[in-house]
Amino acid sequence: MEIKTTYALITGATSGIGYELALLFAKNGYNLIIVSRDLDELQTKAIEFKDCGIDVKTIQADLFDVDSAFTVCEQAEAMGVEIEVLVNDAGQGLYGKFENTDIRGELDIINLNISSLIVLTKYFIKKMSARRSGKILNLASIASKAPGPWQSVYHGTKAFVLSFTEAIRQEVQDRNVIVTALLPGATDTDFFNKAGMNESKIVQDKDALSDPKDVAKDGYEALMNNDDKVVSGFKNKMNVTMSNITPDSELARQFDEKQKPVSED
């Protein structure tokens, strides 16, 4: 394995898909800057990633607060290293009917899933464009392809991430900067617990959940292959294909059935 002199900066790198992506980059010789709000997890995972023979730096930041995204940029700049890859993995949902959910919580999710992602992307894409080299992987979701009752704000944020990613990819493609969107489906991570949706139907069928290792592998390979986007998993690919020819009203009905609480049956 060739150890690189450049770094991959990865948000949400201590758990789920973000952790698996960080591990893949480490195993492929990338030095890491890992970002998380949990200091203990940051320190633990940094030790683990260093076992791959690479350098690991940490930044503790709560990206629900947009100001923290600017702080991440400042701290990365102060480290004096070149960020060759940016992975915007950090994201979260909030479960429930929109009329009943907490508006402050939803605004936090918009800040995390959209605003902080924009701040980080703008800062690093400028540097990548100037030196004509760099890669950005944004975590969208198959949720970006359909309206999602019980997760209306989350689906809306991921629709933004996909559209935004495809747009800026076009803007920088002539400067050797790769921008790719990863679209996983329901994945076996702590996402559902954090979103408060453990009682939803979709979580009950563990066999239907993707392995985060497989999702990370799909995203890593798509980024390295300069793909515009990748839907992870054959079943999810089929679902997205069908969503392209299914009326939004029917997609909303299907998601309502899959995501409502089991107790409502």
Secondary structure, DSSP 8 states (H G I E B T S, - for coil): ----SSEEEEETTTSHHHHHHHHHHHHTT-EEEEEES-HHHHHHHHHHHHTTT--EEEEE--TTSHHHHHHHHHHHHHTT--EEEEEE-------S-TTTS-HHHHHHHHIIIIIHHHHHHHHHHHHHHHHT-EEEEEE--GGGGS--TT-HHHHHHHHHHHHHHHHHHHHHGGGTEEEEEEE--SBSSSHHHHHT-TTBHHHH-GGGSB-HHHHHHHHHHHHHTT-SEEE-SHHHHHHHHHHTTS-HHHHHHHHHHHHSBGGG-
